[in-house]
Amino acid sequence: MTKATRYFLLTFRAAGRSVAVEDFGADETAATDAYSRLEREVGDHGEVEVVLVGADSIETVRKTHSHYFSANEDVLASVEKNLLVATP
């Protein structure tokens, strides 16, 4: 049995290399409505990308759309490394 499709709305902001994720669960209508609204708000602003993805989990989205998450993971890895170095 396959997992149900969940809908994730990704908003990537190039300026801060940040990504926001909104999880709509299986509610495709709410996800597409939010996507359409956000696309209208953002318009042709080249610094912001809005992507609606259907997948079985956020882990799958992180793998299939890793280019949106890699900057955040690099920052987290750096923080973890510095924490390990600073911890007696």
N, C-alpha and C positions, 0 to 999 in steps of 0.2 A: 504494500500500500504506500502511495506517495504522500508526502506532506502537502497540506493545503497551501495554496499560494497566498503570501502576505504581500502587502504593498508598502513600499518605503519611498518617501519623498526626500530626495537629497538636494540640499542647497549648498553649492560650493562657492565660496567667496575667495577669489584669487588674491586679493589684497592681503588678507591675513592667512592665506592658505588654510582656511578652516572649512569644515563641512558640518552642516546640521542635518540630523536624520529625524524624520517623523515617521513613526510606525502606525499604519492604519489597519493592521491586522488583515482580515479578509474583506474589508469594506472597500471594494473597488470604486463605488460611486463617490464616497467621501474623498478617496485618494485622488481621483481624476478631477473632482471639483476643486480641491486644494491646489492641485498642480496648475489648473487653468487660471485660478485666481492669482497665484504667485507669478506665473508667466506674464500675466497682464501687468502686475506691479513692477516686475523687473524690466519688462520691455526688452529693448535691444542693448541693455547695459552689458558690455563685454566682460566686465569683471565678475559677473555672477552667472552661474550655470544652475539650472533647475532640471532635475532628472527624476522621473517616476520609474521605479523598478519593481517588478514582480518576482519574488523568489520565495524559497521555503524558509529562509532565516536571514538574519543580519550577517551572520558569518559568511553565507554564500555571497551576499552583496559585497562584503569586504574583499572577497576573492575576485569576483567578476568585475568590480569597479575599483580596484585597488589604487588606481592613480588618484582618486579623490581622497583616499585615506592615508596614503604613504607619508605625507608631510606631518600629519598628526601623529602617526606611529613613530616617525623619526624623533619628534619632540619628546614623546613619552619615553622612548628608549634612552634618549639623552638624560632626561630627568631621573629615570631609574638608575642609570649608570652613576650619575652624580650622587644620588642617595646612597648607593652601595659604597661609594668611595668615602662619603662623609660619615657613614655609620661606623662607630668604633667596634 
